[in-house]
């Protein structure tokens, strides 16, 4: 973030209503939502599938390796999925941050 934008943000002088109403900001939010929606849907689908599979079926009760059942494998895979999604979002969010800075500089800090 540029020093000017940082000072303005910390002092609270940004007109957020004006910022939200700009077409550039609306387009950025639309792109951000389009990027995030598939990940959110996949996360919640897999998250809620675990209690359904463990509570109403016997699929995950079979042994995968040794004494480890598929429930443990599925649960561990959810941790991997969460860290992967967080890493993907962290890398992508820098472009959203940069774009937001440009929108603020263009429309608010003239």
Secondary structure, 3 states (H helix, E strand, C coil): CCHHHHHHHHHCCCCHHHHHCCHHHHHHHHHHHHHHHHHHHHHHHHHHHHHHHHHHCCHHHCEEECCEEHHHHHHHHHHHHHHHHHHHHHHHHHHHHHHHHHHHHHHCCC
